[in-house]
Amino acid sequence: MAGSSHIQAVGWDGSGCPVARTLLTYSQSDDPGSAHFSDQTRLFSDGRWVTSRYCEKEILSSPALKVVTVGE
């Protein structure tokens, strides 16, 4: 992986929760054989930025959400 920056566009739609989209300024792998070699570039080209979730209702709606309860 190379690079150290990302692009984030943030706005508000009146819902009280920020609307944010993010992209890395580089892709997740510098190996041309990797499926992640140009993944972020493809997302940008397709207008498919990554959704950033800030409010609880958005976090809970994430299809990738995994809740882990930790206790003694």
C-alpha positions, -999 to +999 in steps of 0.1 A: +000+000+000+013+035-008+000+069-001-013+087+029-043+107+020-080+105+013-107+127-001-138+133+019-168+153+008-192+162+037-225+180+036-257+183+056-292+176+044-312+188+074-315+154+090-290+163+118-265+138+106-236+146+082-237+131+047-202+120+039-184+101+011-148+091+012-121+077-012-085+069-007-062+089-031-045+056-039-058+021-042-055-006-016-027-025-032+004-016-053+005-052-067-008-052-103-020-088-099-042-079-069-080-073-072-074-042-051-047-027-074-070-001-088-101-005-067-104+030-054-097+045-089-125+024-103-149+036-075-140+072-083-144+067-120-178+051-115-189+078-090-192+052-063-175+068-033-175+049+001-203+059+024-191+072+058-215+065+087-215+089+117-249+086+133-262+056+152-290+049+128-266+049+098-241+027+116-268+002+125-280+001+088-245-009+075-247-043+058-212-050+070-220-043+107-208-068+132-216-062+168-193-078+194-202-076+231-172-077+254-176-084+291-157-098+320 
